[in-house]
Amino acid sequence: MSNQIDEIRDKLDIADLISSMGVNLRKTGRSFVGFCPFHPNSRTPAFTVYPDTQSFYCFGCHAAGTAFDFVMRKQGIDFRTALELLAARAGVQLKPRSEAARQEDARRTRLLELTALAAKVFHHLLVATAKGAEARAYVEQRQINATTVETFQLGYSADEWGQLFTYLSEKKGFAPEEIEAAGLAIRHESGRYYDRFRGRLIFPIRNAKGEVVGFGGRALGDGQPKYLNTPETLLYKKGELLYGLDLAREAIRAEDRTVVVEGYIDVISAHQHGFRNVVAPLGTALTKAHANLLKRLSHNVFLALDADAAGQRATLKGLHALRESSGQDGAMVPTAQGVLRLESDVALRIIQMPEGRDPDDVIRADPEHWQRLVHQAVPVMEFYLVAYTAGLDLSQPEAQRRALERLLPLLQELNGAQQRVYVSRIEQVIGIRAELIIDLLRGGSSGAKGSGKKPWSSGRRGQTGPTRPSPTLQVPVDAPPPSDDDAPHPAESGYEPEPEAEADAAPKLRLPPRSDEGYLLGLALRHPTVDAAIEAFLEEGLAKHPLMRERFGGGIEDLLDQPVHQALWRQIATLPIEERPTQQEALLAWIEALDEPLRDLAQQLITMSIRPDNFRYRQEAENCARKLRVEQVKQHLAHLYWRARTTDDEQESLTIALTLTRVNSYLSSLQTPRRISTFPDLRNTLGVE
């Protein structure tokens, strides 16, 4: 088989293959570039095809692989199917399968015919018979329309012991053993067969190719179990299937986002209201097989499971499967947005569902609310922080130790920047001093030797213990950036803990973790003129480096990466500058009218932002904008340096070198602060002309 795979790869032109599948490629030296089909991008072509190595790589979303990987990801199919498609394209005759394999193929084909026919029978009973009246009433109660019933081929199983079995065996000629093997009948110890699904609303379950492989049935009355699924069969492997995937695949590829919910009705409701990138596992937590499937579909996975304890447990199991899967291909690292990414795989976020409501409830009541929940999904590390501290009395050193033991392996998987952020978050939430956490990350054992203080005790004086986190996930509090912008972080510069202060020494102020994005939004809330100041600052830099406009925008929204911050900014920007509230009472009233997640965030931001009477707010805004833009430029440079190291094309190397010169020049200008930017404000404050 490996020889045939090599033969197929050698006979294919990967650039022609990818072009034929809808990607417009342009030749640059010995490679080809275009816009990536796996994530939204329209500014700069980030997708590169290398004919010499028959491979591709996207500098934006990091999708990479061979022709087989491209076809599997683009069409959402398994390797065997991709192999057959590419063999036909390359004109390679695959070796005949063994006799046992051919027999299994024939058996599989027969079972697929059987399940497809059963789905038609169930559907007919629902939509066209008197027996289906109760099921139709339930469908109407759940506000599922006729088009959706047809799309998902919903059905009804008659409340009789043998109607389906009799029809399939006597009218259609299927053997009893075949009907049992498809999971549609159960053999009694007496030797007689009876229908597995009776008196239930039926959900046909399809594989990624749209073939019916099994069924889920919901009891309409008080029958137990409430949900009944097909058992494991040759066709049906519940740990490898996602409900709705056949209908969601195109939307997932277009949006580069998969939303995972819990139930059939959640998926159906989402699709009916236009959210077609939604799928669900089949009554089980996400498995490693699910994780591998999700990785082929998109780079972004959003989990929206129930807010109750069972939902949290399911979420943790799913995250564990995704993290285990990542270990096969690379470490879990964060993106610039603070989202954990399985290196070259998927970024994970958690959608915070309102207490006692599932996606179907939210979508039917207010589809826009569902959109907001998705946009405000939190980084998975925030979920872990809450989940792993739940139920612990964090005023006790032993509880602090247990919480840190749970979180430390996750911290070790983060890169330097995000590791520093979450060291501060853990110090804030759990109460363990940052220097101890840093020492443990470096391989230390105590981090507080010789200090005279218990290593697990809180680093905050005057407190008996930290405030416990809310049982629901909370947006981190944003604090003003420190005044010394260039001060190195402890984890970067050989930091050593300071000697323990004397008992009567004044306690040091420990600020909540810094967020330049949040602080900038706090300034924009309090000072409407900040918009113009930031745009003027960005425009000044882009005017001197006009070629950077294609890559970097010139407004506040172009600086924001966190979805919740983007959502809040869009709310702010809906008001013309002259209509924005400037007085404290009016501002608080405007914030009170926001939806709950944005309202809470805005209230936190204005309490932590600079006060209206401080003349330095324009300089503070400019400093934030500079730092955010510098981070964006550094990320772009990292991609360019990677390309420079990996290309062997002379023309491409020259192009990259020229681009690096321009981008570095832009970065240098950003890192040279305008030292007189606050003088006009200072003169106004002092009354000087």
C-alpha positions as CSV (number, residue, x, y, z in Angstrom):
1,M,0.0,0.0,0.0
2,S,2.8,2.4,0.8
3,N,4.3,2.0,-2.6
4,Q,0.9,2.8,-4.2
5,I,0.6,5.9,-2.0
6,D,4.0,7.1,-3.2
7,E,3.1,6.3,-6.8
8,I,-0.1,8.4,-6.5
9,R,1.8,11.3,-4.9
10,D,4.5,11.2,-7.6
11,K,1.9,11.2,-10.4
12,L,-0.1,14.1,-9.0
13,D,0.7,17.8,-9.4
14,I,-0.3,19.2,-6.0
15,A,-0.7,22.7,-7.4
16,D,-3.0,21.5,-10.2
17,L,-5.0,19.4,-7.7
18,I,-5.5,22.3,-5.3
19,S,-6.3,24.7,-8.1
20,S,-9.0,22.3,-9.4
21,M,-10.6,22.4,-6.0
22,G,-11.3,26.1,-6.0
23,V,-8.1,27.7,-4.8
24,N,-6.7,30.4,-7.1
25,L,-2.9,30.1,-7.0
26,R,-0.3,32.5,-8.3
27,K,3.2,31.3,-9.1
28,T,6.0,33.0,-7.1
29,G,9.4,31.5,-7.9
30,R,9.3,27.8,-7.3
31,S,6.1,27.9,-5.2
32,F,2.5,29.0,-5.5
33,V,0.5,31.3,-3.2
34,G,-3.2,32.0,-2.7
35,F,-5.9,32.6,-0.2
36,C,-6.3,29.8,2.3
37,P,-9.5,27.7,1.9
38,F,-9.4,26.7,5.5
39,H,-9.8,30.0,7.2
40,P,-11.3,33.4,6.3
41,N,-8.5,35.7,4.8
42,S,-8.7,38.4,2.1
43,R,-5.9,40.7,2.8
44,T,-2.7,38.9,2.1
45,P,-2.3,35.4,0.5
46,A,-1.1,33.2,3.3
47,F,-1.5,29.8,1.6
48,T,1.7,28.4,0.0
49,V,2.0,25.3,-2.2
50,Y,5.5,23.7,-2.7
51,P,5.6,21.5,-5.8
52,D,9.1,20.3,-5.1
53,T,8.0,18.6,-1.8
54,Q,4.4,18.0,-2.9
55,S,3.2,19.8,0.2
56,F,1.3,22.9,1.3
57,Y,1.4,25.3,4.3
58,C,-0.7,28.2,5.5
59,F,1.1,31.0,7.4
60,G,-2.2,32.2,8.8
61,C,-3.9,29.1,10.2
62,H,-0.9,26.7,10.0
63,A,-2.8,24.1,8.0
64,A,-0.2,21.8,6.4
65,G,0.3,18.5,4.7
66,T,0.3,16.5,1.5
67,A,-2.3,16.1,-1.3
68,F,-4.0,13.5,0.8
69,D,-4.3,15.9,3.8
70,F,-5.7,18.6,1.6
71,V,-8.4,16.4,0.1
72,M,-9.4,14.9,3.5
73,R,-9.6,18.4,5.1
74,K,-11.3,20.1,2.1
75,Q,-13.9,17.4,1.7
76,G,-14.1,16.1,5.3
77,I,-13.5,12.5,4.2
78,D,-11.4,9.7,5.7
79,F,-8.0,8.5,4.3
80,R,-9.4,5.5,2.4
81,T,-11.9,7.7,0.5
82,A,-9.2,10.3,-0.3
83,L,-6.9,7.5,-1.5
84,E,-9.6,6.2,-3.9
85,L,-10.3,9.6,-5.2
86,L,-6.7,10.5,-5.8
87,A,-5.9,7.1,-7.3
88,A,-8.6,7.6,-9.9
89,R,-7.3,11.1,-10.6
90,A,-3.7,9.8,-11.0
91,G,-4.7,6.8,-13.0
92,V,-3.4,4.4,-10.5
93,Q,-5.1,1.0,-10.1
94,L,-5.3,0.1,-6.5
95,K,-4.5,-3.4,-5.5
96,P,-7.6,-5.6,-5.1
97,R,-8.7,-6.0,-1.6
98,S,-8.5,-9.4,0.2
99,E,-11.5,-11.8,0.1
100,A,-12.3,-11.0,3.7
101,A,-12.2,-7.2,2.9
102,R,-14.5,-7.7,-0.1
103,Q,-17.0,-9.7,2.0
104,E,-17.0,-6.9,4.6
105,D,-17.6,-4.3,1.9
106,A,-20.5,-6.3,0.5
107,R,-22.0,-6.7,4.0
108,R,-21.5,-3.0,4.6
109,T,-23.3,-2.1,1.4
110,R,-26.2,-4.3,2.3
111,L,-26.5,-2.7,5.8
112,L,-26.4,0.7,4.3
113,E,-29.3,-0.2,2.0
114,L,-31.2,-1.5,5.0
115,T,-30.7,1.6,7.2
116,A,-31.5,4.0,4.3
117,L,-34.8,2.1,3.7
118,A,-35.6,2.2,7.5
119,A,-35.0,5.9,7.5
120,K,-37.6,6.3,4.7
121,V,-40.1,4.2,6.6
122,F,-39.7,6.2,9.8
123,H,-40.0,9.5,7.9
124,H,-43.2,8.4,6.2
125,L,-44.7,7.3,9.5
126,L,-44.0,10.8,10.9
127,V,-45.3,13.0,8.0
128,A,-48.0,11.0,6.4
129,T,-49.8,8.7,8.9
130,A,-52.2,9.0,11.7
131,K,-49.9,7.0,13.9
132,G,-47.4,9.9,13.7
133,A,-49.8,12.5,15.1
134,E,-48.2,12.6,18.6
135,A,-44.7,12.9,17.2
136,R,-45.8,15.6,14.8
137,A,-47.3,17.5,17.8
138,Y,-44.0,17.2,19.6
139,V,-42.1,18.5,16.6
140,E,-44.4,21.5,16.4
141,Q,-44.0,22.2,20.1
142,R,-40.2,22.3,19.5
143,Q,-40.9,24.8,16.7
144,I,-39.2,22.6,14.1
145,N,-40.6,23.5,10.7
146,A,-41.5,21.2,7.8
147,T,-38.3,22.1,5.8
148,T,-36.1,21.1,8.7
149,V,-38.0,17.9,9.2
150,E,-37.3,17.0,5.5
151,T,-33.6,18.2,5.7
152,F,-32.9,16.0,8.8
153,Q,-35.3,13.2,7.6
154,L,-36.9,13.1,11.0
155,G,-39.2,10.1,11.6
156,Y,-41.4,8.1,13.9
157,S,-41.3,4.5,15.0
158,A,-44.7,3.0,15.6
159,D,-45.5,1.9,19.1
160,E,-45.7,-1.7,18.0
161,W,-43.4,-4.7,18.6
162,G,-42.7,-5.8,15.1
163,Q,-44.0,-3.5,12.4
164,L,-40.6,-2.5,11.0
165,F,-39.1,-6.0,11.3
166,T,-42.0,-7.5,9.5
167,Y,-41.9,-5.0,6.7
168,L,-38.1,-5.3,6.2
169,S,-38.0,-9.1,6.4
170,E,-41.3,-10.1,4.6
171,K,-41.8,-7.3,2.2
172,K,-38.2,-6.3,1.4
173,G,-36.4,-9.6,1.8
174,F,-33.8,-8.7,4.4
175,A,-32.7,-11.6,6.6
176,P,-33.5,-11.3,10.3
177,E,-29.8,-11.5,11.1
178,E,-29.2,-8.5,8.8
179,I,-31.9,-6.4,10.5
180,E,-30.4,-7.3,13.9
181,A,-26.9,-6.5,12.6
182,A,-28.1,-3.0,11.6
183,G,-29.3,-2.4,15.2
184,L,-32.9,-2.2,14.2
185,A,-34.2,-5.4,15.8
186,I,-33.5,-7.3,19.0
187,R,-33.5,-11.1,19.2
188,H,-35.4,-12.5,22.2
189,E,-34.0,-15.6,24.0
190,S,-37.0,-17.4,22.5
191,G,-35.6,-16.8,19.1
192,R,-38.2,-14.3,18.0
193,Y,-37.2,-10.7,16.9
194,Y,-38.8,-7.5,17.9
195,D,-38.3,-3.8,16.9
196,R,-35.6,-1.9,18.9
197,F,-37.3,1.5,18.4
198,R,-41.0,1.7,19.4
199,G,-43.1,4.8,20.0
200,R,-40.2,7.3,19.5
201,L,-39.3,10.3,17.5
202,I,-36.5,9.1,15.2
203,F,-33.3,11.0,14.3
204,P,-31.4,9.3,11.5
205,I,-27.6,9.5,12.1
206,R,-25.4,9.9,9.1
207,N,-21.7,9.7,8.5
208,A,-19.7,12.5,6.9
209,K,-20.7,11.2,3.5
210,G,-24.4,11.5,4.3
211,E,-25.0,7.8,4.6
212,V,-27.5,6.7,7.2
213,V,-25.6,4.5,9.7
214,G,-27.8,4.4,12.7
215,F,-30.7,6.1,14.6
216,G,-31.4,7.9,17.8
217,G,-34.9,7.7,19.3
218,R,-36.6,10.0,21.8
219,A,-39.4,8.7,23.9
220,L,-42.6,10.8,23.5
221,G,-44.1,9.9,26.8
222,D,-42.6,8.7,30.0
223,G,-40.8,5.8,28.4
224,Q,-37.3,4.9,29.5
225,P,-34.7,5.5,28.5
226,K,-35.5,9.0,27.3
227,Y,-33.0,8.6,24.4
228,L,-32.2,5.3,22.8
229,N,-29.4,4.9,20.2
230,T,-28.4,2.2,17.8
231,P,-25.9,-0.1,19.4
232,E,-22.3,-0.5,18.1
233,T,-22.5,-2.1,14.6
234,L,-20.3,-2.4,11.5
235,L,-21.7,1.0,10.4
236,Y,-22.4,2.8,13.7
237,K,-19.4,3.7,16.0
238,K,-20.8,6.4,18.3
239,G,-17.3,7.5,19.4
240,E,-16.4,8.4,15.8
241,L,-19.6,10.1,14.6
242,L,-20.9,13.6,15.0
243,Y,-24.6,14.3,14.5
244,G,-25.3,16.8,11.7
245,L,-21.8,16.7,10.3
246,D,-22.9,15.9,6.8
247,L,-25.0,19.0,6.7
248,A,-22.5,21.2,8.6
249,R,-19.3,20.4,6.7
250,E,-19.6,23.1,4.1
251,A,-20.4,25.8,6.6
252,I,-17.6,24.6,8.9
253,R,-15.1,24.9,6.1
254,A,-16.3,28.3,5.0
255,E,-16.2,29.8,8.6
256,D,-13.3,27.7,9.8
257,R,-15.2,27.1,13.0
258,T,-17.0,24.1,14.5
259,V,-19.5,24.6,17.3
260,V,-20.1,21.4,19.4
261,V,-23.4,21.2,21.3
262,E,-24.9,18.4,23.3
263,G,-28.1,17.2,21.7
264,Y,-30.0,16.4,18.5
265,I,-32.5,19.2,19.0
266,D,-29.7,21.7,19.6
267,V,-28.2,20.9,16.3
268,I,-31.5,21.0,14.5
269,S,-32.6,24.3,16.0
270,A,-29.2,25.9,15.1
271,H,-29.4,24.8,11.5
272,Q,-33.0,25.9,11.2
273,H,-31.9,29.4,12.3
274,G,-29.0,29.6,9.9
275,F,-26.2,28.5,12.2
276,R,-25.0,25.6,10.1
277,N,-21.6,24.9,11.6
278,V,-23.1,23.1,14.6
279,V,-22.7,19.4,15.4
280,A,-23.1,17.1,18.4
281,P,-21.6,13.9,19.8
282,L,-24.0,11.0,20.2
283,G,-24.7,10.9,23.9
284,T,-21.0,10.7,24.8
285,A,-18.2,13.0,25.7
286,L,-15.8,13.9,22.9
287,T,-13.4,11.1,22.1
288,K,-9.9,11.1,20.5
289,A,-11.6,10.0,17.3
290,H,-13.8,13.0,17.5
291,A,-10.8,15.2,18.1
292,N,-9.0,13.9,15.0
293,L,-12.2,14.4,13.0
294,L,-12.6,18.0,14.3
295,K,-8.9,18.7,13.5
296,R,-9.5,17.8,9.8
297,L,-12.6,20.1,9.6
298,S,-11.4,23.4,11.1
299,H,-8.9,25.1,13.3
300,N,-11.4,26.5,15.7
301,V,-13.6,24.4,18.0
302,F,-16.2,26.0,20.3
303,L,-17.7,23.8,23.0
304,A,-21.3,24.7,24.1
305,L,-22.3,22.1,26.7
306,D,-24.7,22.4,29.6
307,A,-23.8,24.8,32.4
308,D,-24.6,22.2,35.1
309,A,-22.1,19.9,36.8
310,A,-22.7,17.1,34.3
311,G,-22.1,19.5,31.4
312,Q,-18.8,20.6,33.0
313,R,-17.7,17.0,33.4
314,A,-18.5,16.4,29.8
315,T,-16.6,19.5,28.8
316,L,-13.5,18.4,30.8
317,K,-13.6,14.9,29.2
318,G,-13.9,16.5,25.7
319,L,-11.0,18.8,26.4
320,H,-8.9,15.9,27.7
321,A,-9.6,14.0,24.5
322,L,-8.6,17.1,22.4
323,R,-5.4,17.6,24.4
324,E,-4.5,13.9,24.2
325,S,-5.0,14.1,20.4
326,S,-2.7,17.1,20.3
327,G,0.0,15.1,21.8
328,Q,0.2,13.0,18.6
329,D,1.2,16.0,16.5
330,G,2.5,18.8,18.7
331,A,2.1,20.7,22.0
332,M,-0.9,22.8,23.0
333,V,0.2,26.5,22.7
334,P,-1.8,29.7,22.8
335,T,-2.5,32.1,20.0
336,A,-2.1,35.8,20.3
337,Q,-5.7,36.0,21.3
338,G,-5.0,33.9,24.4
339,V,-6.7,30.8,23.0
340,L,-5.0,27.4,23.5
341,R,-4.1,26.0,20.2
342,L,-3.2,22.4,19.5
343,E,0.0,23.2,17.5
344,S,-1.0,22.9,13.8
345,D,-4.4,21.7,14.9
346,V,-7.3,23.5,16.7
347,A,-7.9,26.5,18.9
348,L,-10.4,25.8,21.7
349,R,-13.0,28.1,23.3
350,I,-15.9,27.5,25.7
351,I,-19.3,29.0,25.1
352,Q,-20.8,30.0,28.4
353,M,-24.4,28.9,28.4
354,P,-26.9,30.7,30.7
355,E,-27.8,28.6,33.8
356,G,-30.6,26.2,33.1
357,R,-30.7,26.8,29.3
358,D,-29.4,24.8,26.4
359,P,-28.6,26.1,22.9
360,D,-32.1,25.2,21.6
361,D,-33.7,27.4,24.3
362,V,-31.4,30.3,23.5
363,I,-31.7,30.1,19.8
364,R,-35.4,29.8,19.7
365,A,-35.9,32.7,22.1
366,D,-33.3,35.0,20.5
367,P,-30.9,33.9,17.7
368,E,-28.8,37.1,18.2
369,H,-28.2,36.1,21.8
370,W,-26.7,32.8,20.6
371,Q,-24.5,34.8,18.2
372,R,-23.3,36.9,21.1
373,L,-22.6,33.9,23.2
374,V,-20.4,32.4,20.5
375,H,-18.6,35.6,19.9
376,Q,-18.0,35.9,23.7
377,A,-16.7,32.4,24.1
378,V,-13.8,32.3,26.6
379,P,-10.3,30.8,26.2
380,V,-10.2,27.3,27.4
381,M,-7.6,28.1,30.1
382,E,-10.2,30.3,31.8
383,F,-12.6,27.3,31.9
384,Y,-9.9,25.1,33.5
385,L,-9.1,27.8,36.0
386,V,-12.7,27.8,37.3
387,A,-13.4,24.1,36.8
388,Y,-10.2,23.1,38.7
389,T,-10.9,25.4,41.7
390,A,-14.6,24.6,42.0
391,G,-15.5,23.2,45.4
392,L,-12.1,24.1,47.0
393,D,-11.8,26.4,50.0
394,L,-9.0,28.5,48.7
395,S,-8.3,30.1,52.0
396,Q,-6.7,26.9,53.0
397,P,-3.1,26.1,51.9
398,E,-3.9,22.4,51.1
399,A,-6.7,23.5,48.8
400,Q,-4.3,26.0,47.1
401,R,-1.8,23.2,46.6
402,R,-4.4,20.9,45.1
403,A,-5.6,23.6,42.7
404,L,-2.1,24.4,41.6
405,E,-1.2,20.7,41.1
406,R,-4.2,20.5,38.7
407,L,-3.3,23.7,36.8
408,L,0.5,23.4,36.6
409,P,0.6,20.8,33.8
410,L,-1.5,23.2,31.7
411,L,0.7,26.1,32.5
412,Q,3.7,24.1,31.3
413,E,2.1,23.7,27.9
414,L,1.7,27.5,27.4
415,N,4.3,29.7,25.7
416,G,6.1,32.5,27.6
417,A,3.7,35.3,27.0
418,Q,0.5,33.4,27.9
419,Q,2.2,31.6,30.7
420,R,3.0,34.9,32.4
421,V,-0.6,36.0,31.9
422,Y,-2.0,32.9,33.6
423,V,0.7,32.9,36.4
424,S,-0.8,36.3,37.3
425,R,-4.4,35.0,37.0
426,I,-3.6,32.0,39.2
427,E,-2.0,34.3,41.8
428,Q,-5.1,36.4,41.7
429,V,-7.6,33.6,42.0
430,I,-5.8,31.0,44.1
431,G,-3.5,33.2,46.2
432,I,-0.2,31.5,45.5
433,R,2.6,33.9,44.9
434,A,3.8,34.3,41.3
435,E,7.4,33.7,42.2
436,L,6.6,30.3,43.6
437,I,4.6,29.3,40.5
438,I,7.5,30.5,38.3
439,D,9.9,28.5,40.4
440,L,7.8,25.3,40.0
441,L,7.5,25.9,36.3
442,R,11.3,26.0,36.1
443,G,11.6,22.7,38.0
444,G,11.9,24.1,41.6
445,S,10.3,22.4,44.5
446,S,9.3,25.1,46.9
447,G,10.0,28.6,45.5
448,A,10.1,29.9,49.0
449,K,13.0,28.3,50.7
450,G,14.4,30.3,53.5
451,S,11.6,32.8,53.3
452,G,10.1,31.7,56.6
453,K,6.7,31.5,55.0
454,K,4.7,28.4,54.1
455,P,5.2,27.9,50.4
456,W,1.4,27.4,49.7
457,S,0.3,30.5,51.6
458,S,-1.2,33.5,50.0
459,G,1.1,36.2,48.7
460,R,-1.4,39.0,49.7
461,R,-1.0,40.5,53.1
462,G,-3.9,41.4,55.3
463,Q,-6.1,38.7,53.8
464,T,-7.1,35.3,55.2
465,G,-7.5,33.9,51.7
466,P,-8.4,34.9,48.2
467,T,-11.9,35.5,47.0
468,R,-13.2,32.4,45.5
469,P,-14.1,32.6,41.8
470,S,-17.7,32.6,40.8
471,P,-19.1,29.2,39.7
472,T,-19.6,30.7,36.2
473,L,-16.7,31.8,34.1
474,Q,-15.8,35.4,34.5
475,V,-14.0,37.8,32.2
476,P,-10.6,38.7,33.7
477,V,-10.4,42.2,35.3
478,D,-8.3,44.6,33.2
479,A,-5.8,46.9,34.9
480,P,-3.9,49.9,33.6
481,P,-0.5,49.0,32.1
482,P,2.5,49.6,34.3
483,S,4.2,53.0,33.7
484,D,7.5,51.4,32.7
485,D,6.7,50.0,29.3
486,D,10.1,48.5,28.8
487,A,10.5,46.7,32.2
488,P,11.3,43.0,31.6
489,H,8.9,40.5,33.0
490,P,10.3,38.3,35.8
491,A,10.1,35.2,33.7
492,E,12.3,36.8,31.0
493,S,15.3,38.3,32.9
494,G,16.7,36.1,35.6
495,Y,14.1,37.2,38.1
496,E,14.7,36.2,41.7
497,P,12.2,36.6,44.6
498,E,12.9,39.6,46.8
499,P,13.9,38.9,50.4
500,E,10.9,38.7,52.7
501,A,10.0,42.2,54.0
502,E,9.9,43.1,57.6
503,A,6.6,42.6,59.4
504,D,5.9,46.3,59.7
505,A,6.8,47.1,56.1
506,A,4.1,48.6,53.9
507,P,2.5,45.9,51.7
508,K,3.2,46.1,47.9
509,L,0.3,46.7,45.6
510,R,-0.5,43.7,43.4
511,L,-2.6,44.7,40.4
512,P,-4.9,42.3,38.6
513,P,-3.4,40.9,35.3
514,R,-2.8,43.5,32.7
515,S,-4.7,43.6,29.4
516,D,-3.8,46.4,27.0
517,E,-6.9,45.7,25.0
518,G,-9.2,46.0,28.0
519,Y,-7.5,49.1,29.3
520,L,-7.8,50.7,25.8
521,L,-11.5,50.0,25.7
522,G,-11.9,51.5,29.2
523,L,-10.3,54.7,28.0
524,A,-12.6,54.7,24.9
525,L,-15.6,54.4,27.2
526,R,-14.5,57.3,29.4
527,H,-13.0,59.5,26.7
528,P,-14.8,59.5,23.3
529,T,-12.0,61.6,21.7
530,V,-9.6,58.6,22.2
531,D,-10.9,57.2,18.9
532,A,-9.5,60.1,16.9
533,A,-6.2,60.1,18.9
534,I,-5.6,56.4,18.2
535,E,-6.5,56.7,14.5
536,A,-4.2,59.6,14.2
537,F,-1.4,57.7,15.9
538,L,-1.9,54.6,13.6
539,E,-2.3,56.8,10.5
540,E,0.9,58.6,11.2
541,G,2.8,55.3,11.2
542,L,1.0,53.9,8.1
543,A,1.6,57.2,6.2
544,K,5.3,56.7,6.6
545,H,5.0,53.0,5.7
546,P,2.2,52.8,3.2
547,L,2.9,49.3,2.1
548,M,1.9,48.2,5.6
549,R,-1.7,49.2,5.0
550,E,-2.5,46.0,3.2
551,R,-1.6,44.0,6.3
552,F,-2.6,46.3,9.2
553,G,-5.6,48.5,9.7
554,G,-5.9,52.0,11.2
555,G,-8.7,51.8,13.7
556,I,-9.3,50.6,17.2
557,E,-11.1,47.4,16.0
558,D,-8.0,46.5,14.0
559,L,-6.0,46.3,17.3
560,L,-8.4,44.0,19.1
561,D,-8.1,40.2,19.1
562,Q,-10.4,39.1,21.9
563,P,-13.9,38.5,20.6
564,V,-15.5,39.9,23.8
565,H,-13.5,43.1,23.3
566,Q,-14.5,43.3,19.7
567,A,-18.1,42.9,20.6
568,L,-17.9,45.7,23.2
569,W,-16.1,48.0,20.8
570,R,-18.8,47.4,18.1
571,Q,-21.4,48.5,20.7
572,I,-19.4,51.7,21.5
573,A,-18.8,52.5,17.8
574,T,-22.5,52.4,17.0
575,L,-22.8,55.8,18.7
576,P,-21.4,58.9,17.0
577,I,-18.7,60.5,19.1
578,E,-20.8,63.5,19.9
579,E,-23.6,61.3,21.3
580,R,-21.4,59.2,23.5
581,P,-22.0,59.7,27.3
582,T,-19.2,61.6,29.0
583,Q,-20.7,62.2,32.4
584,Q,-20.5,59.4,35.0
585,E,-24.2,58.9,35.4
586,A,-25.0,58.9,31.7
587,L,-22.1,56.5,31.1
588,L,-23.3,54.1,33.8
589,A,-26.8,54.2,32.4
590,W,-25.6,53.4,28.9
591,I,-23.6,50.5,30.3
592,E,-26.6,49.2,32.3
593,A,-28.5,48.9,29.0
594,L,-26.0,46.5,27.5
595,D,-26.5,42.7,27.5
596,E,-25.2,41.0,30.6
597,P,-21.7,39.7,29.5
598,L,-20.8,43.1,27.9
599,R,-22.3,45.0,30.8
600,D,-20.2,43.2,33.3
601,L,-17.1,43.7,31.2
602,A,-17.7,47.4,30.6
603,Q,-18.3,48.0,34.3
604,Q,-15.0,46.4,35.2
605,L,-13.1,48.4,32.5
606,I,-14.3,51.8,33.6
607,T,-13.4,51.2,37.2
608,M,-9.9,50.2,36.2
609,S,-9.3,52.8,33.5
610,I,-7.7,56.2,34.0
611,R,-9.9,58.9,35.6
612,P,-11.5,61.7,33.5
613,D,-9.4,64.4,35.3
614,N,-6.1,62.8,34.4
615,F,-4.6,64.7,31.5
616,R,-2.5,61.7,30.4
617,Y,-5.4,59.7,28.9
618,R,-4.4,60.4,25.3
619,Q,-0.8,59.3,26.0
620,E,-2.1,56.2,27.8
621,A,-4.3,55.3,24.8
622,E,-1.4,55.8,22.4
623,N,0.8,53.6,24.6
624,C,-1.8,50.8,24.5
625,A,-2.3,51.2,20.8
626,R,1.5,51.0,20.2
627,K,1.9,47.9,22.3
628,L,-1.0,46.1,20.6
629,R,0.3,47.0,17.1
630,V,3.9,46.1,18.0
631,E,2.6,42.6,19.0
632,Q,0.8,42.2,15.7
633,V,3.9,43.3,13.8
634,K,6.1,40.9,15.7
635,Q,3.7,38.0,14.9
636,H,3.9,38.9,11.2
637,L,7.7,39.0,11.4
638,A,7.8,35.6,13.0
639,H,5.9,34.1,10.0
640,L,8.3,35.9,7.6
641,Y,11.4,34.7,9.3
642,W,10.0,31.1,9.2
643,R,9.4,31.5,5.4
644,A,12.9,32.8,5.0
645,R,14.4,29.8,6.8
646,T,12.4,27.2,4.9
647,T,12.4,28.4,1.3
648,D,15.1,27.4,-1.2
649,D,13.7,29.6,-3.9
650,E,16.1,32.5,-4.7
651,Q,13.4,34.9,-6.0
652,E,11.1,34.2,-3.0
653,S,14.0,34.7,-0.6
654,L,14.7,38.1,-2.2
655,T,11.0,39.0,-1.9
656,I,10.8,38.0,1.8
657,A,14.1,39.8,2.5
658,L,12.6,43.0,1.1
659,T,9.4,42.6,3.0
660,L,11.4,41.9,6.2
661,T,13.2,45.2,5.8
662,R,10.0,47.1,5.4
663,V,8.2,45.4,8.3
664,N,11.2,45.9,10.6
665,S,11.3,49.5,9.6
666,Y,7.7,49.9,10.6
667,L,8.3,48.0,13.9
668,S,11.3,50.3,14.6
669,S,9.1,53.4,14.1
670,L,6.5,52.0,16.5
671,Q,9.0,51.3,19.2
672,T,10.3,54.9,19.1
673,P,7.8,56.8,21.2
674,R,6.7,60.3,20.5
675,R,8.1,62.1,23.5
676,I,6.1,65.3,23.2
677,S,2.7,63.7,22.7
678,T,1.3,64.9,26.0
679,F,2.6,68.5,26.0
680,P,-0.6,70.1,24.5
681,D,-2.7,68.4,27.2
682,L,-0.3,69.5,29.9
683,R,-0.4,73.1,28.7
684,N,-4.2,73.1,28.7
685,T,-4.2,71.6,32.2
686,L,-1.8,74.3,33.5
687,G,-3.6,77.1,31.6
688,V,-0.5,77.8,29.6
689,E,-0.9,79.2,26.0
